[in-house]
Amino acid sequence: MRRFALCLGMVLCAAACGSPPPPATSPTSSTLAAPQAVNTANIKRIRPDLPSGYEIADVVGPVSAAGTWGFGLGWTADPAQCAALADPAPADAGARGYSASGQGGTVYVVVAATRVAPDAGLIAQCAQWSMAFTHTTGAVATVDPPRIDGAQTVALRVTTRTVVESGRETDGQASTAQAYLDGHVVFVTLVTDPGSPYPPLNSHYITDLLTEAVTALRG
């Protein structure tokens, strides 16, 4: 019996000593960092980042990217589902932000509450689409969006054309970058006039301002 017990103990010891340590467990959702809350009042922190010398005004909602492009209430999109990209927060009367106009164009930065972010399927369907409002039409395309940690981003570029009854035509261009985070969307739009004698703001300015706005809203 003593020999059996001794042998059994040696077997158990060998098994325990020879076993590899248990693998490290992957972090669960409860251990991962929670999304940072959004404080919409902090949009005021980006005011110093607006172009120096530009005329700055408050923007209050509801407001949409389409509105900053010059499309009034009642505009349509083709395909219709693409309208969500140009108007991600149609019902938020508490939307807020700024506009800044100067020689290099007009800049808008706005934050608003929104229910859902667009999925990959919608973005793929809306690689190129059109919109219309009375005498104005627009050709819209999705472009490579900026990358911002913890936020889904979408970027759009639109060319607009307005023809009045006299036949006079006015063209415009706009670029918008959006970031969706924690039930909100923040977007930055730059509207420029192709016929302006002044150089437009650099396109990288939109990305930089959007990144600064997201940081401020999470601060």
N, C-alpha and C positions, 0 to 999 in steps of 0.2 A: 504493500500500500504506500509506504514511504517512497519507494522507487517510482511508483505511478504518479504520485503527487509532485515529486521533483521533476519528472519529465514533462508533466503538464505545465508546470510553472515555467520551464525553459521554453516550451513551445509558445506560450502566451507572451513571454517577454520578447522572443524573436519576432513574433507577429507585430507586436506593438512598436518595437524599435525599427522594424523594417518598413512600416507603413509611411507613405509620404504624408506631409501635413495637408490638412483639408484646404481646398482651393479657396482663395479670397472671394467673398461674395460681391456681386455687382451691386452698385448703389441702387436702391429702390427709389421710386418717385418721391417718397417722403424725405429721402436724404439729399436729393438734388436741390440746387438753389431754386427758390421760388421766384416766379416772375416779379420784377420790380413794379411797384404800383406807379401809376401815372398821376401826376399833379398838374392839371391843365393850367393852373394859375402861373406855373413856372415858365410858361411860354414867354413871359415878359423878360426873362433872362437873356433871350437871344436878340433883344432890341439893339444892343451895342454891336452885334455882328452884321447888322444890315449895312448896306453900302453908305459910306461917308458922303455927306452932301446931298443925299436923296431926300425927297419929301416923304415923310413917314406918317401913316394914318392907322388908326385901329380898325380891325375887321371883326365884325360880329356875325354870328350865324343866323339861320342856316346858310352855309356857303359851300360851293363845290368847285372842283378843279375846272369843270366845264364852264362855270360862271366866270372864273378868272380868265378863261380863254375867249370870253365874249359871247357865250351862248346863254340866252335868257330862258325863263320858265317855258316849258313846252317843247324843248328841243328833243329830237329823236335820234336813236342810234340804229345802225344796221351792221351786224345783227343786234337785235334789241337787248340781249343779255349783256352786251359790252357796256351798256350805260352804267352798270355798277362800278366800273373802273374809273369813270369820270365823275361819278357822284356817289362816293362811298358812305356819306353821312347826310342823307337828304332831310332828316327830321330833327337834327340837333340844333335847337335854337340857342344852345349855350356854346356853340363853336366860337372860337376866338383866335385872334392872331394879328398880323400886321400886313400892310402893303407898303412898298417903298418904290417910288418912281423917280427916275432920273434919266440921264443921257444914254445909259447902257441898257435901258428897258425898265419893265415894272416887275418887281418881285413880290410874291405873296407867300406867307408862311402861316399855316392854319392848323389847329388841332381840334378834333371833334370826336364825339362818341360814335361808335359804329358797332353793329352786332357781330358781324363776321368778316373775316378776311377772304379775299378771292382765292379759290383753289387753283391748282395747277391746270385743271381741265379748262376752266374759264379763261385763264391767261393764254393758253394755247389756242383756244378758239378765236381770241381777239388779237392775234398777232398783227392783223391789219383790219381796220374797220372804218366806217364813215359816220358822220353825224350831220344834222341839218337843223336850222332854225331860221324861219322866214327867208331873208335874202343871204344868209350865211351858211356855208358848208365847211366841213372839216374832214381832213384825211388824217387818221390817227394810226400810230404804230407803237407797239411795245418795243422797248430797247433794253439793253442790259442794265439792270438796276444796281444801285450801290449795295454793298454788303454791310449790314449793321448787326452786331451780335444781339441775339434775342428778339429780333424783329423780322417779320416778313416784309419784303420790299418789292415795289412795282414801279417801273418808270415808263412814261409815255412821251411821245413827241407828236405834235399836231401842227399841220399847216392849214390855215383858214383862208377863206376867200369870201368877200362880201361884194355883191353886185347890187347897186341901187337902181332905181327906175331909169335914171338918166344914162345908165350903162357904165357908169364909173365903177371901177373895181379897186378894192382895197385888200391887200394881202397881209397876212400876219403869221408869226411862228411862235410856238410856245413849247416849253419842256416842263414836265412835272415829274417829281420823284415823291413816292409815298412810302411811309413805314407804318405797319400795323403792329400794335403792341397793347396787350392787356385791355382789350375792349375799346381801343381808341385808334384813330388814324391821324397821322400828322403828314401834311404834304407841303412841298415847296414848289412853286411855279415861277418860271421866268418867261415873260411875254416880251417879244422883241418885234420891231418893225424892220423888215428887210430893206426898206427904202431910207432908213435913217442914215444921216451922214456920220453918226458916231458909232464906234465899235461897241458891240453888245458885251454884256458881262460874260466872263468865261463860263463855259458849261460846267466846269468843276465846282463853281461856286454853289450850284444847286446841291450837289452831293455833300459838300462841306457844311452848308447851312442845315441840311436835313440831319446830318450826324450831330451837329451842335444842338439842334432842337430836341432830338431824342434824349441826349444826355441831360439836358436841362429839365425835361419833363420827368425823368426818372430821379432827379436829384432831390 
